[in-house]
């Protein structure tokens, strides 16, 4: 019950997955620090510094049995989290105590741990994006040819198909996936650069042998699982990297917000809805309500994700010369909460995309109401081909359309446009002939073919390339 008396992030209790929370947990970060200290000591030993195998083995023996109470006690006195953990580690490793953190600055463990966490978090985000793309791909294929009323300015426009509309969402997701892959490929950790990025402490340890300093950096980075380190740094890696990462996460927020807003609009039209469970309550006051709760949550979290990008950009802009510490507190929040938020958004995205409910009869009714107006351009062309005067016919359609529209809006009457045109002597069509021309499939252009080609040429090859990749499904319990 102690938890109820303290603030706990909603990402921990309601939204983010266990997998993403583990990556940003205090235990995981502390264990990474210890792994990095082992890598440093072992690499220094291999390159001839006075570090023994017994010392390295002792450090390895205590990678995970971290005394967090001891570290907290040290931090109260030292006011320095890295030094606190060094002392707690040294208490457990008396033989290795003299060489822990040899030549390094705090950012050696701080920034390199952040790089390892970020890379793993990007992998999880990538897997979640693949899952959402796969779900929407199936939706688009299923509804590839279903005509729906399309909108511009949220006003009825030419019809499209539901599958083609889903391809618009898919295209944005694929853009995000490609950016994620680019970031993972471009990711370079700090390595071991020293207090101001000059590696002066390591040069001193190696008796001015620059080649050994260079090899130390290469060895450490290779053992971390990267191919190269940042080529030039101050004490930290450039915070522009964090800005790029948070801007990428914001792009996921943009994609998700657009999708959620579209579903909310379609839910209002009663055409497409998010999943709604049998016992779910839509409103505490109005029992009949089917509020799009998941899409609304997704919209709210996406806004947070979009706005969080500014944290990374401002932090990068505010870094003075080789280092200042006003990034530290901000990054503790912005990086972790950014990834946790993106994780939560994509979990919602998958849940909604996998369970979208389509109401075909409502879709058909909306098309039936609007299609007579949209068909007038084709009717105009056919009437001209049968000998009519294009300008005269255009004016008759304009007049009859305005009258029909006014009846719909002012009287709530059906849009009797076809009946009016059938009775107009300027048009050579009977009412039945006009009605025959109102098959919605005649007005969706290349939408079905575009959907088929997009899935075949773009989406399916991507999913085949990522076929072995999956992320644990986050159940939406609340």
C-alpha positions, 0 to 999 in steps of 0.5 A, spaced: 500 500 500 506 504 500 505 505 493 498 508 493 501 514 498 507 516 493 506 518 485 508 513 480 508 514 473 502 512 469 506 509 464 509 504 470 502 502 472 497 503 466 500 504 459 507 501 458 509 494 457 514 490 462 519 489 457 520 497 456 520 498 463 525 493 464 530 497 459 529 503 463 529 500 470 534 502 476 536 495 476 538 494 469 541 501 468 546 499 474 547 492 471 549 496 465 554 500 469 557 494 472 558 491 465 561 497 462 566 497 468 568 490 467 569 491 459 573 497 461 578 493 466 578 487 461 580 491 455 585 495 459 588 489 462 588 486 454 592 492 452 597 491 458 595 496 463 596 493 470 589 490 471 589 483 473 585 477 471 583 476 478 581 483 479 576 482 472 574 476 474 572 479 481 568 484 478 564 479 473 562 475 479 558 481 482 555 484 476 548 483 478 548 482 486 548 490 487 547 493 494 542 498 492 541 500 499 549 501 500 549 505 493 543 510 496 547 511 503 553 513 499 549 518 494 547 521 500 554 523 502 557 524 496 551 527 492 554 523 486 550 517 483 556 514 479 561 515 485 556 512 489 555 505 485 563 505 484 564 505 492 558 500 493 561 495 487 568 496 491 565 494 497 564 487 494 570 487 490 576 489 495 581 486 490 578 490 484 577 496 488 583 500 486 582 499 478 574 500 478 573 506 473 580 507 471 581 513 467 574 514 466 569 519 467 562 519 469 559 519 462 563 513 460 558 509 464 552 514 463 552 515 456 554 508 454 549 505 458 544 510 455 546 508 448 545 500 450 538 502 453 536 506 447 539 501 442 535 495 445 529 500 446 529 502 438 529 494 437 523 493 441 519 499 438 521 496 431 518 490 433 512 493 435 511 497 429 512 491 425 506 488 429 502 494 427 504 494 420 502 487 419 495 488 423 493 494 418 496 490 412 491 484 413 485 490 414 487 493 408 487 486 404 480 484 407 477 491 405 481 492 399 475 493 394 469 496 399 467 503 397 467 508 402 465 515 402 472 519 402 472 526 405 476 532 404 476 538 409 471 533 412 466 534 407 464 528 402 468 528 396 470 522 391 469 515 394 475 511 395 475 504 398 476 502 405 483 498 404 486 504 400 484 509 406 488 503 411 494 504 406 495 511 408 495 509 415 500 504 413 504 508 409 506 513 415 508 507 419 512 504 414 516 511 414 517 511 421 519 504 421 525 506 416 527 512 420 527 507 426 532 502 422 536 508 420 537 510 427 539 503 429 544 503 423 547 510 425 547 509 432 554 510 435 556 510 443 561 515 446 566 509 447 572 512 452 573 519 451 575 522 458 573 528 461 573 533 455 573 528 450 581 529 449 582 522 452 588 525 456 587 520 462 588 514 457 594 517 454 597 518 460 595 511 463 598 508 456 605 513 457 603 517 451 602 511 446 596 514 442 595 507 438 593 504 445 588 509 446 585 508 440 585 501 440 582 501 447 576 505 445 575 500 439 575 494 444 570 497 448 566 499 443 566 492 440 565 489 446 559 493 447 556 490 440 557 496 436 562 497 430 564 504 432 564 510 437 562 517 436 568 519 432 569 526 436 566 528 442 566 533 448 565 529 455 558 527 452 556 524 446 552 530 442 546 531 445 543 532 438 543 524 438 538 524 443 534 530 439 534 525 433 531 519 437 526 523 441 524 527 434 523 520 431 519 518 437 515 524 436 513 522 429 510 515 431 506 520 435 504 524 429 502 517 425 498 514 431 494 521 432 492 521 425 490 514 425 486 515 432 483 521 430 481 518 423 477 512 427 474 517 432 471 521 426 469 514 423 466 512 429 462 518 429 459 517 422 458 509 425 462 507 419 468 504 423 469 503 430 475 501 435 474 494 439 468 495 444 468 489 449 461 486 452 461 489 459 465 495 457 462 502 460 462 508 455 460 513 460 458 513 467 452 518 466 450 515 459 449 508 459 448 507 451 455 511 449 460 507 446 466 512 447 472 511 443 476 510 449 482 507 446 483 512 440 482 518 445 487 515 450 492 514 444 491 521 442 492 524 448 499 520 449 501 521 442 500 529 444 505 528 450 510 524 445 510 529 440 511 535 445 517 531 448 521 532 442 522 539 444 526 536 450 531 533 446 532 539 441 533 544 447 537 540 451 542 539 445 542 547 444 543 548 451 550 544 452 555 549 453 562 548 450 565 541 452 560 539 457 554 542 462 550 538 467 543 541 465 542 535 461 542 530 466 535 531 470 532 532 463 534 526 460 532 522 466 525 524 464 525 525 457 528 519 454 525 514 459 518 517 458 519 518 451 520 511 450 515 508 455 510 513 451 511 510 444 511 503 447 504 505 450 502 508 444 504 502 439 501 497 444 494 501 443 495 502 436 496 494 435 490 493 439 485 497 435 488 495 428 487 488 430 480 489 432 477 494 428 469 493 427 466 495 420 459 497 419 458 496 411 451 497 411 452 504 414 458 505 409 453 503 404 447 508 406 452 514 406 454 513 399 447 512 397 446 519 400 452 522 397 453 519 390 448 522 386 451 529 387 458 526 386 456 522 379 453 528 376 460 530 373 460 523 369 452 524 368 454 531 365 459 527 360 455 522 358 449 527 356 454 531 352 456 525 348 449 524 347 448 531 343 447 535 349 450 542 350 455 542 356 454 549 359 446 548 359 447 541 362 452 544 367 447 550 369 441 545 370 445 540 374 448 546 379 441 548 380 438 542 381 444 540 386 443 546 390 435 545 390 436 538 393 442 540 398 437 545 401 431 540 401 436 535 405 439 541 410 432 545 411 427 539 411 431 533 412 428 530 406 432 525 402 436 528 396 432 527 391 437 529 385 436 523 381 429 524 380 429 531 379 434 530 373 430 525 370 424 530 370 429 535 367 428 535 359 435 537 358 437 530 360 436 524 356 436 519 362 430 515 365 430 515 373 432 507 372 438 509 367 440 514 372 440 509 378 444 504 374 449 509 374 450 509 381 454 503 383 459 506 388 465 501 385 464 506 378 467 512 382 473 509 386 478 510 381 484 506 382 483 505 389 483 497 389 488 497 384 493 501 388 491 498 395 493 491 391 500 494 388 502 497 395 501 491 399 504 487 394 510 491 392 511 495 399 508 492 405 509 484 403 516 485 402 517 489 408 514 484 412 517 478 409 524 481 411 522 482 418 518 475 419 522 473 425 521 479 429 516 480 434 514 484 440 510 481 446 503 483 446 501 488 451 494 486 453 490 493 454 487 491 461 485 498 463 
